[in-house]
């Protein structure tokens, strides 16, 4: 990984960013990170949060934050709040990786089979408090509202998901599991194709990604302009595809540092 001072690209037009522990610190979105979002937006940089958080959060983020859209539930969906230039009215555009029938079938298995098995086999784990507003996945809390679990217990949660042929990713707070051949990166590619008619593979030099945890690894591996905030350090040995650059500061302060570097390079 390189220090942030080595970043020189003046052409960034799109910033994809994780939320938890990348934009936030100690579970809060602070003024420094929120101001950084506005600073990027005012410079014409499109911001697309990419998160494991649920559809219900995405609805609010897409409507109230200075973002172009938001990709949620680890790539299961994206939401955009679009304004009609003539009427001034807005509408929420919602796009899902899989059809409604399949989503409902998957939801039933996750709720009635997988969740009870995890809770009975991993003491101290809990269904995430935001689960009620999820559509695509099951989130198991291992350190947000519960006492932090040991690494072996977190891995046990992953193994249970995988036993049921579900995909599982470890964030900084949850293990998210789902059925379906999609992830954060696949939905980023779809988003850019749908919204901007851009092939992300061909045009990734104008894009950046900021993250903090192992479930961001596909994004770190894909984006040349990939950034980790400093609190990624405890996970680095678990990540094969590491971020290209790393900030000096943690969480939202680190994101602000990265945003300022992107803006400075563009001026």
Buried (B, 14 or more C-beta within 10 A) or exposed (E): BEEBEEBEBEEBBBBBBBBBBBBBBEEEBBEBBBEBBEBBBEBEBBBBBBBBBBBBBBBEBBBEBEBBBBBBBBBBBBBBBEEEEEEEEEEEBBBBBBEEEEBEEBBEBBEEEBBEBBBEEBEBBBBBEBBEBBBBBBBBBBBBEBEEBEEEBBBBBBEBBEEBEBBBBBBBBBBBBBBBEBBBBBBBBBBBEBBBEBEBEEBBEBBBBBBBBBBBBBBBBBBEBBBBBBBBEEBEEEBEBBBBBBBEBBBBBBBBBBBBBBBEEBE
